[in-house]
Amino acid sequence: MGYTSATMRIESRKLIMVAALLGVAVPLLAQDAPKPKPEETEIWEPVPTVVTPGATLGAPPSDAIVLFDGKNEDEWVYAKGHTPAQWTVADGVLTVKKDGMGNIETKKSFKDYQLHVEWKVPANITGSGQARGNSGVFLASTGEGDAGYELQVLDAYNNKTYVNGMAGSLYKQAVPLANPARKPGEWETYDVVWTAPRFNDDGSVKTPAYATVFFNGVLVENHFELKGETAFIGKPFYKKYDRAPIKLQAHGDKSEPLSFRNIWVRELP
């Protein structure tokens, strides 16, 4: 049986009254709900470790492992054979020795870290492109030769080359976001945050490697996801490892050798 007009009017009034009551009830319920307290979102523990910053810009903080302080190569060995490193140390500077012994790497191995390294192309540098002050900082040295993950070192001041191989590049993978290079003969600075890759038991990649790089205080690599180890020819690839040394390259170009100073690292949890 259909509704009469009177019945419909009554039902409409009922709906309006219910809606009105709900409109009053919802604010009342909201008023009754307890308000969150500021301390509910406060975290008190664990307390971060106190670290004393370096006395000057670029100086190692109190928790840093100093890899080169201008005095000796006690923290370094040749990557080939792991005999004591014998590059040239003079006037607080470590200079590549192109004596056929090749790259040097740290005695210690690292996983995730913050790295500071300063380097200089000689003022009288010769050559062009990749043959102009070529070297590299290998953020993880996974074998002899040039195996690992390379942050390129090269004169980038008015020196044209392929952009994924210039200073500040993660070699053959990441083009730097800017070119803040100084003139040859002036000190350059890299500050790096390295997140090592993780691997499954079968050797497959669980999480890739990431690198953030500041070049003379300018961000040039922003948490870049690497596709694997450096490859001069072909595509990058991943090879399972856990911890690895940091390596400095003795490149085979004919230009004057590079110099390094003030190298330190902070292991990250």
ZIKA-V736913 format. One record per residue. N is the residue number from 1. OMEGA is omega as a letter, one per 20 degrees, with the letter a starting at -180 (999 if undefined). Layout:
[[N	OMEGA] [N	OMEGA]]
This chain:
[[1	a] [2	r] [3	r] [4	r] [5	a] [6	r] [7	a] [8	r] [9	a] [10	a] [11	r] [12	r] [13	r] [14	a] [15	r] [16	a] [17	r] [18	r] [19	r] [20	r] [21	r] [22	r] [23	r] [24	a] [25	a] [26	r] [27	r] [28	r] [29	r] [30	r] [31	a] [32	a] [33	a] [34	r] [35	r] [36	r] [37	a] [38	a] [39	r] [40	r] [41	r] [42	r] [43	a] [44	a] [45	i] [46	a] [47	r] [48	r] [49	r] [50	r] [51	r] [52	a] [53	r] [54	a] [55	r] [56	a] [57	r] [58	r] [59	a] [60	r] [61	a] [62	a] [63	a] [64	r] [65	a] [66	a] [67	r] [68	a] [69	r] [70	a] [71	a] [72	a] [73	a] [74	a] [75	a] [76	r] [77	r] [78	r] [79	r] [80	r] [81	r] [82	r] [83	a] [84	r] [85	a] [86	r] [87	a] [88	r] [89	a] [90	r] [91	r] [92	a] [93	r] [94	a] [95	r] [96	r] [97	a] [98	a] [99	a] [100	r] [101	r] [102	a] [103	r] [104	r] [105	a] [106	r] [107	a] [108	r] [109	a] [110	r] [111	r] [112	a] [113	r] [114	a] [115	r] [116	r] [117	r] [118	a] [119	a] [120	r] [121	a] [122	r] [123	a] [124	a] [125	r] [126	r] [127	a] [128	r] [129	a] [130	r] [131	a] [132	r] [133	a] [134	r] [135	r] [136	r] [137	r] [138	a] [139	r] [140	a] [141	a] [142	r] [143	r] [144	a] [145	a] [146	r] [147	r] [148	a] [149	a] [150	r] [151	a] [152	r] [153	a] [154	r] [155	a] [156	r] [157	a] [158	r] [159	a] [160	r] [161	r] [162	a] [163	r] [164	r] [165	r] [166	r] [167	a] [168	r] [169	r] [170	b] [171	r] [172	r] [173	a] [174	r] [175	r] [176	a] [177	r] [178	r] [179	a] [180	a] [181	r] [182	a] [183	r] [184	a] [185	r] [186	a] [187	r] [188	a] [189	r] [190	r] [191	a] [192	r] [193	a] [194	r] [195	a] [196	r] [197	r] [198	a] [199	r] [200	a] [201	a] [202	r] [203	r] [204	a] [205	r] [206	r] [207	a] [208	r] [209	r] [210	r] [211	r] [212	a] [213	r] [214	a] [215	a] [216	r] [217	a] [218	r] [219	r] [220	r] [221	a] [222	r] [223	a] [224	r] [225	a] [226	r] [227	r] [228	r] [229	r] [230	r] [231	r] [232	r] [233	r] [234	a] [235	r] [236	a] [237	r] [238	r] [239	a] [240	r] [241	r] [242	r] [243	a] [244	r] [245	r] [246	a] [247	r] [248	a] [249	r] [250	a] [251	a] [252	r] [253	a] [254	a] [255	r] [256	a] [257	r] [258	r] [259	r] [260	r] [261	r] [262	a] [263	r] [264	a] [265	r] [266	r] [267	a] [268	a] [269	999]]
